[in-house]
């Protein structure tokens, strides 16, 4: 049988989130680990404004195992997975844990089957495939 597993690879760069409007500012109190407190420039509890990610996302690849080793290096292959909201990524990841096929399915077939029985994937840049 052929199995499929997600491999999370990002995005991890704050600029990627910022460009899409997925960050926001909030005020939090400084703690003893903050540099300005350690350097004596501020005190624990002083307010500081910080930027944080407001919409978490996941992207990476689907690793595929159990293929013919004569046709695929070490019997493995992979599909790139474009960015989606993290809830979609997590649902797809869990669903793939139990998903197997007898023949190699395309990325499109996998996503179509997933969406047939689950909420649709919330893609980020609307360039699905």
N, C-alpha and C positions, 0 to 999 in steps of 0.2 A: 504494500500500500504506500501511497505517496502522502506525506504529511507536510503541513504548512505552519510556520511560526513567525510572528512579527519580531522584528529587531529594531528597537527604538534608537534613532540616531539624532534626534533633535526635534525642533530647532532649540538651540540653547543661547543664541546671541540676542541680547536685549534689543539691538537695533532692528532685528527682524520683526519683533513684536511691536516696537515703536512705529515702524513704517506702516503697519496695518492698523494702528490705533488701538492696540491691545495692551496698553500700559496706562497707569494712572498714578497720581501722587497721593500720598497719605502722610499723616503726622504720627510718629510713634515716639515713645520716650527712649532716651539713650540708656544703655546698660553698661556694666563694667567692662564688657568686651569691645565696645566701640573705641576706635582709635582716639577720638578727641577726648574721651574720658581718661584713657590710659596715659595720654600725653599731658593731662592736666589742663586742657583748654576748655573743658565743660564738665558738668557734674551728672551723675546718674540721675535720671528722671527728667533732665532737660529735653524739650521737644526737638525733634529733627524731622524734616520733610524727606521722604524717600520715594523713589519710583519703584513700582512693582508691576508685575505681569497681572493683567485682569482677565485674560482669556488664555487658558493653557492649551497647547497644541501638541500633536505628536506626528512624526513623519519618520521615514526610514525605509525599511524593506520587509518583504516577506521572504524568509528563507525556506527553501523547499528541499525535502529529503526523501530518499527512497527511489531515486531515478536510476535508469540504466547507466552503469558506470562506463560502458563503452561509448555512450553518447554524451554524457554529462560528467565533467570532472568530479571525481570522487562521489558520483551519484547525487550531486547537489546543484541547485540553480537558485536564482533569486529574482524577485520583481521589486522595482522601486515603488514606494508608496508616498504619494504627495501629502502635504500637510492637511490635517483634519483636526477638529476639536478633540481634546483629550478624552472626553466621554466616548466619542465614536472610536477612537484608538483603543481604549480599554475594552469596549464591547467586542470589537473585531478580534483583539488579542485573545480574549476568553473564548470566543466562538471557534477560533482556529485551533485551540487546544484539542478539540474533539473532532476536527474536520479532517477527513482523509478521502482520497479518490484513488481509483484504479489506474487512471491515466492522468497525465499532466493537464491541469486546467489553466486557462489564461487568467491574467489578473482581472480582466473584465468579467469572466465567468464567476470567479470567486466573489467579487463584490456584488454582482447581481444575485447570487445565491444567498449571500449574507443579508442583503437588503430585502429579499423576499420574505424572510422570517424575523427580521429585526427592524428597528428604526433606521431610516436612511442615514448614511454617513453624512456628517456635516463637514464638507470640504471647505478649505479656507479660501483658496484663490479661484475656485470654480473652473479649474482646468483639470477635470477629473482624471483623464487618462492620457 
